[in-house]
């Protein structure tokens, strides 16, 4: 079994401990890069299925673009410019859409 890093070559946000934030797919633009890496590596693994992979890859990119534009329209119309978060899962999303994110300690 071979492990492939699908975020290789993509910019990542760093956590306080110096490691990369793993929730990169929550940024629709960076998700395009992940999709490209998946596409390229799938062709390497099963070259005979390239046409199917290419079709699926292009359809996925179109869907990502629609999602991105829909979110952007909603945020542009919104009166809210930030939110509180108890973890780092939405950091990429907040950065992409220029939303203020306020981290709070998760406690009961």
Legacy VTK file of the C-alpha trace (Angstrom):
# vtk DataFile Version 3.0
C-alpha trace
ASCII
DATASET POLYDATA
POINTS 108 float
0.000 0.000 0.000
1.298 3.418 -0.938
0.366 6.650 0.839
0.083 9.837 -1.232
-0.018 13.353 0.201
-2.917 15.052 -1.596
-2.103 18.518 -0.218
1.496 18.457 -1.444
2.373 21.784 -3.047
-0.623 23.631 -1.581
-0.294 26.469 0.929
-1.341 25.445 4.421
-2.119 27.366 7.581
0.036 26.605 10.584
-1.343 25.675 13.983
0.128 26.974 17.243
2.123 23.742 17.543
3.760 24.361 14.129
1.923 21.576 12.321
-0.251 22.219 9.266
-3.955 22.732 9.784
-5.502 19.567 8.272
-8.851 21.106 7.246
-7.581 22.506 3.930
-10.559 21.117 1.959
-12.833 23.706 3.615
-11.367 26.308 1.252
-13.092 25.774 -2.119
-10.138 27.231 -4.037
-7.583 25.001 -2.320
-9.974 22.069 -2.792
-9.363 22.536 -6.529
-5.670 21.798 -5.884
-6.541 18.703 -3.887
-8.807 17.546 -6.729
-5.980 18.056 -9.221
-3.593 16.010 -7.073
-6.194 13.227 -6.791
-6.779 13.314 -10.559
-3.068 13.140 -11.406
-2.416 10.320 -8.960
-5.427 8.286 -10.054
-4.156 8.424 -13.640
-0.779 7.139 -12.432
-2.466 4.260 -10.605
-5.022 3.322 -13.310
-3.969 4.920 -16.629
-6.668 3.044 -18.556
-9.381 5.070 -16.747
-7.954 8.510 -17.628
-11.022 9.635 -19.622
-13.369 8.771 -16.757
-11.112 10.505 -14.223
-10.848 13.593 -16.442
-14.620 13.807 -16.876
-15.202 13.475 -13.134
-12.429 15.971 -12.359
-13.897 18.618 -14.686
-17.411 18.089 -13.305
-16.104 18.392 -9.769
-14.330 21.671 -10.610
-17.579 23.077 -12.005
-19.410 22.051 -8.861
-16.716 23.628 -6.665
-17.014 26.873 -8.630
-20.779 26.924 -8.095
-20.367 26.305 -4.377
-17.725 29.031 -4.110
-19.861 31.602 -5.940
-22.962 30.718 -3.933
-21.125 31.102 -0.632
-19.507 34.349 -1.786
-22.884 35.845 -2.766
-24.401 34.903 0.570
-21.489 36.328 2.535
-21.440 39.536 0.480
-25.141 40.084 1.325
-24.666 39.285 5.005
-24.462 41.890 7.755
-22.240 39.591 9.809
-18.480 39.754 9.371
-17.271 37.202 11.850
-18.013 34.297 14.122
-16.726 32.507 17.199
-15.096 29.104 16.906
-13.953 26.642 19.524
-11.495 24.890 17.214
-9.424 25.504 14.075
-11.652 23.620 11.628
-13.018 26.714 9.854
-9.779 28.714 9.581
-9.349 28.089 5.834
-12.990 28.960 5.157
-12.753 32.192 7.157
-9.509 33.214 5.473
-10.822 32.522 1.944
-13.969 34.581 2.454
-12.313 37.258 4.598
-14.484 36.571 7.594
-13.217 37.397 11.060
-12.891 34.292 13.189
-12.595 34.619 16.951
-11.161 31.566 18.659
-12.429 30.767 22.114
-11.265 28.068 24.448
-13.581 25.092 24.447
-14.661 24.529 28.034
-17.756 23.551 29.941
LINES 1 109
108 0 1 2 3 4 5 6 7 8 9 10 11 12 13 14 15 16 17 18 19 20 21 22 23 24 25 26 27 28 29 30 31 32 33 34 35 36 37 38 39 40 41 42 43 44 45 46 47 48 49 50 51 52 53 54 55 56 57 58 59 60 61 62 63 64 65 66 67 68 69 70 71 72 73 74 75 76 77 78 79 80 81 82 83 84 85 86 87 88 89 90 91 92 93 94 95 96 97 98 99 100 101 102 103 104 105 106 107
